[in-house]
Every structure is written in structure tokens, then in C-alpha cells.
Amino acid sequence: MSKKYIEECIRTSLETYLRDLRGTEPDGMYNMMLHTVEKPLLEVVMRHADDNQSRAAQWLGLNRNTLRKKLLEHKLIK
């Protein structure tokens, strides 16, 4: 799968989201999108990294502490 395909999926979803608002102006879309995309990204990467936070952080290009903070924010770890 290419980066272009992922971008098109996101673009299509955003168009649908805005259409479904039926004229209501959106609020906080940037943070909503980051949060919405970040959780499944973390879930999938952690699963493929066998829950190894150091490996997952490396794959994501994040510091391990940053990854841990994000996992806690999304309630993916305790």
C-alpha cells in the first residue's frame, strides 16, 4: 500500500465528515484528526512490534518516553 492510498482514504473520510455536518461549522478538526489517526496507528504498530515499546518508538521515529506518554493518553497501557 502506498502513502498516496492512505492520503486518499483520509481525504475521502474528511469529505464525508464535512458533508455529514450539513452546514454546521466544524470545531477543533486538527486535534480531532490527530487523536483519531494516532490511536489506531499506535495500536497497529504496537501489535506488529509485539508490544515492544522501544522497537515501536524506533519505527515511529519517536522517543520511547514520548511513545509511552501517547500510549497512556490513549489508554492503550496502564
mmCIF file of the C-alpha atoms, coordinates in Angstrom:
data_MODEL
# 
_entry.id   MODEL 
# 
loop_
_atom_site.group_PDB 
_atom_site.id 
_atom_site.type_symbol 
_atom_site.label_atom_id 
_atom_site.label_alt_id 
_atom_site.label_comp_id 
_atom_site.label_asym_id 
_atom_site.label_entity_id 
_atom_site.label_seq_id 
_atom_site.pdbx_PDB_ins_code 
_atom_site.Cartn_x 
_atom_site.Cartn_y 
_atom_site.Cartn_z 
_atom_site.occupancy 
_atom_site.B_iso_or_equiv 
_atom_site.pdbx_formal_charge 
_atom_site.auth_seq_id 
_atom_site.auth_comp_id 
_atom_site.auth_asym_id 
_atom_site.auth_atom_id 
_atom_site.pdbx_PDB_model_num 
ATOM 1  C CA . MET A 1 1  ? 0.000   0.000  0.000  1.00 0.00 ? 1  MET A CA 1 
ATOM 2  C CA . SER A 1 2  ? 1.320   3.401  -0.861 1.00 0.00 ? 2  SER A CA 1 
ATOM 3  C CA . LYS A 1 3  ? 1.355   6.627  1.103  1.00 0.00 ? 3  LYS A CA 1 
ATOM 4  C CA . LYS A 1 4  ? -0.864  8.064  -1.625 1.00 0.00 ? 4  LYS A CA 1 
ATOM 5  C CA . TYR A 1 5  ? -3.560  5.444  -0.903 1.00 0.00 ? 5  TYR A CA 1 
ATOM 6  C CA . ILE A 1 6  ? -3.575  6.294  2.813  1.00 0.00 ? 6  ILE A CA 1 
ATOM 7  C CA . GLU A 1 7  ? -3.818  10.006 1.980  1.00 0.00 ? 7  GLU A CA 1 
ATOM 8  C CA . GLU A 1 8  ? -6.793  9.326  -0.299 1.00 0.00 ? 8  GLU A CA 1 
ATOM 9  C CA . CYS A 1 9  ? -8.570  7.310  2.427  1.00 0.00 ? 9  CYS A CA 1 
ATOM 10 C CA . ILE A 1 10 ? -8.125  10.217 4.845  1.00 0.00 ? 10 ILE A CA 1 
ATOM 11 C CA . ARG A 1 11 ? -9.236  12.752 2.236  1.00 0.00 ? 11 ARG A CA 1 
ATOM 12 C CA . THR A 1 12 ? -12.386 10.754 1.471  1.00 0.00 ? 12 THR A CA 1 
ATOM 13 C CA . SER A 1 13 ? -13.186 10.360 5.181  1.00 0.00 ? 13 SER A CA 1 
ATOM 14 C CA . LEU A 1 14 ? -12.763 14.095 5.769  1.00 0.00 ? 14 LEU A CA 1 
ATOM 15 C CA . GLU A 1 15 ? -15.029 14.942 2.848  1.00 0.00 ? 15 GLU A CA 1 
ATOM 16 C CA . THR A 1 16 ? -17.671 12.591 4.255  1.00 0.00 ? 16 THR A CA 1 
ATOM 17 C CA . TYR A 1 17 ? -17.283 14.075 7.751  1.00 0.00 ? 17 TYR A CA 1 
ATOM 18 C CA . LEU A 1 18 ? -17.758 17.633 6.480  1.00 0.00 ? 18 LEU A CA 1 
ATOM 19 C CA . ARG A 1 19 ? -20.721 16.633 4.305  1.00 0.00 ? 19 ARG A CA 1 
ATOM 20 C CA . ASP A 1 20 ? -22.355 14.874 7.264  1.00 0.00 ? 20 ASP A CA 1 
ATOM 21 C CA . LEU A 1 21 ? -22.173 18.101 9.285  1.00 0.00 ? 21 LEU A CA 1 
ATOM 22 C CA . ARG A 1 22 ? -24.781 19.508 6.858  1.00 0.00 ? 22 ARG A CA 1 
ATOM 23 C CA . GLY A 1 23 ? -23.592 23.088 7.069  1.00 0.00 ? 23 GLY A CA 1 
ATOM 24 C CA . THR A 1 24 ? -22.631 23.094 10.729 1.00 0.00 ? 24 THR A CA 1 
ATOM 25 C CA . GLU A 1 25 ? -19.161 24.542 11.043 1.00 0.00 ? 25 GLU A CA 1 
ATOM 26 C CA . PRO A 1 26 ? -16.596 22.100 12.426 1.00 0.00 ? 26 PRO A CA 1 
ATOM 27 C CA . ASP A 1 27 ? -14.586 22.916 15.523 1.00 0.00 ? 27 ASP A CA 1 
ATOM 28 C CA . GLY A 1 28 ? -11.202 21.565 16.586 1.00 0.00 ? 28 GLY A CA 1 
ATOM 29 C CA . MET A 1 29 ? -10.709 19.440 13.483 1.00 0.00 ? 29 MET A CA 1 
ATOM 30 C CA . TYR A 1 30 ? -6.923  19.439 13.714 1.00 0.00 ? 30 TYR A CA 1 
ATOM 31 C CA . ASN A 1 31 ? -6.803  17.930 17.197 1.00 0.00 ? 31 ASN A CA 1 
ATOM 32 C CA . MET A 1 32 ? -9.696  15.600 16.369 1.00 0.00 ? 32 MET A CA 1 
ATOM 33 C CA . MET A 1 33 ? -7.831  14.247 13.352 1.00 0.00 ? 33 MET A CA 1 
ATOM 34 C CA . LEU A 1 34 ? -4.554  13.828 15.187 1.00 0.00 ? 34 LEU A CA 1 
ATOM 35 C CA . HIS A 1 35 ? -6.246  11.958 18.008 1.00 0.00 ? 35 HIS A CA 1 
ATOM 36 C CA . THR A 1 36 ? -8.349  9.867  15.618 1.00 0.00 ? 36 THR A CA 1 
ATOM 37 C CA . VAL A 1 37 ? -5.399  8.811  13.470 1.00 0.00 ? 37 VAL A CA 1 
ATOM 38 C CA . GLU A 1 38 ? -2.900  8.445  16.310 1.00 0.00 ? 38 GLU A CA 1 
ATOM 39 C CA . LYS A 1 39 ? -4.745  5.764  18.297 1.00 0.00 ? 39 LYS A CA 1 
ATOM 40 C CA . PRO A 1 40 ? -5.087  3.165  15.511 1.00 0.00 ? 40 PRO A CA 1 
ATOM 41 C CA . LEU A 1 41 ? -1.527  3.958  14.407 1.00 0.00 ? 41 LEU A CA 1 
ATOM 42 C CA . LEU A 1 42 ? -0.237  3.191  17.889 1.00 0.00 ? 42 LEU A CA 1 
ATOM 43 C CA . GLU A 1 43 ? -2.398  0.066  18.205 1.00 0.00 ? 43 GLU A CA 1 
ATOM 44 C CA . VAL A 1 44 ? -1.203  -1.411 14.922 1.00 0.00 ? 44 VAL A CA 1 
ATOM 45 C CA . VAL A 1 45 ? 2.455   -0.541 15.405 1.00 0.00 ? 45 VAL A CA 1 
ATOM 46 C CA . MET A 1 46 ? 2.484   -1.911 18.958 1.00 0.00 ? 46 MET A CA 1 
ATOM 47 C CA . ARG A 1 47 ? 0.884   -5.157 17.790 1.00 0.00 ? 47 ARG A CA 1 
ATOM 48 C CA . HIS A 1 48 ? 3.407   -5.570 14.963 1.00 0.00 ? 48 HIS A CA 1 
ATOM 49 C CA . ALA A 1 49 ? 6.250   -4.729 17.353 1.00 0.00 ? 49 ALA A CA 1 
ATOM 50 C CA . ASP A 1 50 ? 4.980   -7.420 19.749 1.00 0.00 ? 50 ASP A CA 1 
ATOM 51 C CA . ASP A 1 51 ? 4.265   -4.695 22.344 1.00 0.00 ? 51 ASP A CA 1 
ATOM 52 C CA . ASN A 1 52 ? 7.947   -3.801 22.457 1.00 0.00 ? 52 ASN A CA 1 
ATOM 53 C CA . GLN A 1 53 ? 7.857   -0.061 23.161 1.00 0.00 ? 53 GLN A CA 1 
ATOM 54 C CA . SER A 1 54 ? 11.490  0.518  22.214 1.00 0.00 ? 54 SER A CA 1 
ATOM 55 C CA . ARG A 1 55 ? 11.021  -1.116 18.819 1.00 0.00 ? 55 ARG A CA 1 
ATOM 56 C CA . ALA A 1 56 ? 7.697   0.651  18.224 1.00 0.00 ? 56 ALA A CA 1 
ATOM 57 C CA . ALA A 1 57 ? 9.217   4.012  19.161 1.00 0.00 ? 57 ALA A CA 1 
ATOM 58 C CA . GLN A 1 58 ? 12.030  3.429  16.697 1.00 0.00 ? 58 GLN A CA 1 
ATOM 59 C CA . TRP A 1 59 ? 9.595   2.507  13.916 1.00 0.00 ? 59 TRP A CA 1 
ATOM 60 C CA . LEU A 1 60 ? 7.542   5.622  14.637 1.00 0.00 ? 60 LEU A CA 1 
ATOM 61 C CA . GLY A 1 61 ? 10.555  7.901  14.912 1.00 0.00 ? 61 GLY A CA 1 
ATOM 62 C CA . LEU A 1 62 ? 9.635   8.822  18.479 1.00 0.00 ? 62 LEU A CA 1 
ATOM 63 C CA . ASN A 1 63 ? 11.467  8.873  21.764 1.00 0.00 ? 63 ASN A CA 1 
ATOM 64 C CA . ARG A 1 64 ? 10.382  5.887  23.884 1.00 0.00 ? 64 ARG A CA 1 
ATOM 65 C CA . ASN A 1 65 ? 9.145   8.221  26.634 1.00 0.00 ? 65 ASN A CA 1 
ATOM 66 C CA . THR A 1 66 ? 7.046   10.131 24.109 1.00 0.00 ? 66 THR A CA 1 
ATOM 67 C CA . LEU A 1 67 ? 5.550   6.881  22.861 1.00 0.00 ? 67 LEU A CA 1 
ATOM 68 C CA . ARG A 1 68 ? 4.772   5.790  26.415 1.00 0.00 ? 68 ARG A CA 1 
ATOM 69 C CA . LYS A 1 69 ? 3.044   9.138  27.089 1.00 0.00 ? 69 LYS A CA 1 
ATOM 70 C CA . LYS A 1 70 ? 0.913   8.735  23.959 1.00 0.00 ? 70 LYS A CA 1 
ATOM 71 C CA . LEU A 1 71 ? 0.032   5.144  24.861 1.00 0.00 ? 71 LEU A CA 1 
ATOM 72 C CA . LEU A 1 72 ? -1.129  6.356  28.281 1.00 0.00 ? 72 LEU A CA 1 
ATOM 73 C CA . GLU A 1 73 ? -3.133  9.238  26.745 1.00 0.00 ? 73 GLU A CA 1 
ATOM 74 C CA . HIS A 1 74 ? -4.992  6.790  24.501 1.00 0.00 ? 74 HIS A CA 1 
ATOM 75 C CA . LYS A 1 75 ? -5.412  4.323  27.390 1.00 0.00 ? 75 LYS A CA 1 
ATOM 76 C CA . LEU A 1 76 ? -3.525  1.639  25.500 1.00 0.00 ? 76 LEU A CA 1 
ATOM 77 C CA . ILE A 1 77 ? -1.421  0.860  28.577 1.00 0.00 ? 77 ILE A CA 1 
ATOM 78 C CA . LYS A 1 78 ? -1.805  1.441  32.321 1.00 0.00 ? 78 LYS A CA 1 
# 
